[in-house]
Amino acid sequence: MMMVFGMFVFMLRTTPYQQLRHSQEWRHVKNERVNQSASWQYIGRATIP
């Protein structure tokens, strides 16, 4: 609990965001093929630090 004002309790999860940022990345691998153009295969989400 951060603060109480009357009956309203302010907590970290009830405070509004100043800025919300969302980022996604996907990983793909290029597979070379004989007598055909290369293909791309999805291998999962990238880990974002």
C-alpha positions, -999 to 999 in steps of 0.1 A, spaced: 0 0 0 14 34 -10 -12 58 3 -48 59 16 -72 88 7 -105 83 24 -118 49 13 -96 47 -17 -63 28 -14 -35 37 -38 -13 8 -48 13 4 -74 -12 -16 -96 -39 11 -93 -16 39 -104 -20 49 -141 8 43 -166 28 73 -178 39 54 -208 31 19 -221 55 2 -245 50 -32 -262 75 -50 -284 74 -83 -302 99 -101 -323 98 -134 -342 126 -157 -351 129 -173 -385 155 -196 -400 164 -197 -437 164 -233 -451 184 -237 -483 169 -262 -508 183 -279 -539 170 -265 -572 144 -243 -554 145 -210 -537 152 -209 -500 123 -212 -476 118 -195 -442 106 -214 -411 92 -198 -380 110 -211 -349 93 -191 -321 93 -158 -303 125 -140 -296 135 -134 -260 135 -96 -254 158 -86 -225 
